[in-house]
Amino acid sequence: MDAQLPDVEAGKRFYGELFGWVFEDRAGPVAWALKDGAPVAALTRKTDGRLPTVWTVYFATPDAGALAGRIRAAGGQVVSAPRPVGELGVTALVTDPEGAVFALWQPGGHPGFGRRHEPGTFAWAELYTRDTDAANAFYGALFHEALFGPGADPDFGRAPVEDVFPAEMPPHFLVHFGVADCAAAAETVGRLGGRVRTPPFDTSYGRVAVVADDQGAPFALLQR
């Protein structure tokens, strides 16, 4: 997952204090976030002010080109065609039929998360959608084995938009970061200049607060 931010240095200060991340600058306007020496996310400078300030979740695939074709055939869109990122892998930006944006990652030298499912790392991705049946069909067909195969333990769920957000909110993915104490982490977000959009509430997968960083990028805090 990565965040597209107007100010990467400000992002380093915010997330470094919130999650204890340290950063390694890479080629171009990209900083890798490390937790205990392992990559957990990236911050990248937004090159077009018209683009939203957001976190984007990447779905792993052995063939980004083939999966992009299946997404288009199923009614989604390919926003950015598959392209190599040096020796790290191949990426593409896509949407589902309702317009929720996500990315694809075909691993090369960078397989993905170095750590997850612990405080300060990726814990969950929730799709907020208007048509849950359509989402079930679309994602169930694309990622059947990962969601339903033997031993599947998915990090991805879906809910109606109106469960948490106003009905006019566009369908979207919300990235969740693990925290030891949801309420305390939400307070820290506010102290660092961010915003608590939805105070802590209970879900089937833990206690969640929806927040935004000090540049407006929304994400969630998840206490299992």
HELIX and SHEET records of a PDB file:
HELIX    1   1 VAL A    8  PHE A   19  1                                  12    
HELIX    2   2 ALA A   64  ALA A   73  1                                  10    
HELIX    3   3 THR A  132  LEU A  142  1                                  11    
HELIX    4   4 HIS A  144  PHE A  148  1                                   5    
HELIX    5   5 VAL A  161  ASP A  163  5                                   3    
HELIX    6   6 CYS A  182  ARG A  191  1                                  10    
SHEET    1   A 5 VAL A  22  ARG A  26  0                                        
SHEET    2   A 5 VAL A  30  LYS A  35 -1                                        
SHEET    3   A 5 ALA A  38  ARG A  45 -1                                        
SHEET    4   A 5 ASP A   2  LEU A   5  1                                        
SHEET    5   A 5 VAL A  54  THR A  56 -1                                        
SHEET    1   B 4 TYR A  58  ALA A  60  0                                        
SHEET    2   B 4 VAL A 101  PRO A 107  1                                        
SHEET    3   B 4 GLY A  89  THR A  95 -1                                        
SHEET    4   B 4 GLN A  77  VAL A  85 -1                                        
SHEET    1   C 6 PHE A 156  PRO A 160  0                                        
SHEET    2   C 6 PHE A 122  THR A 129  1                                        
SHEET    3   C 6 HIS A 172  GLY A 178 -1                                        
SHEET    4   C 6 PRO A 218  GLN A 223  1                                        
SHEET    5   C 6 GLY A 206  ALA A 212 -1                                        
SHEET    6   C 6 ARG A 195  THR A 203 -1                                        
END                                                                             
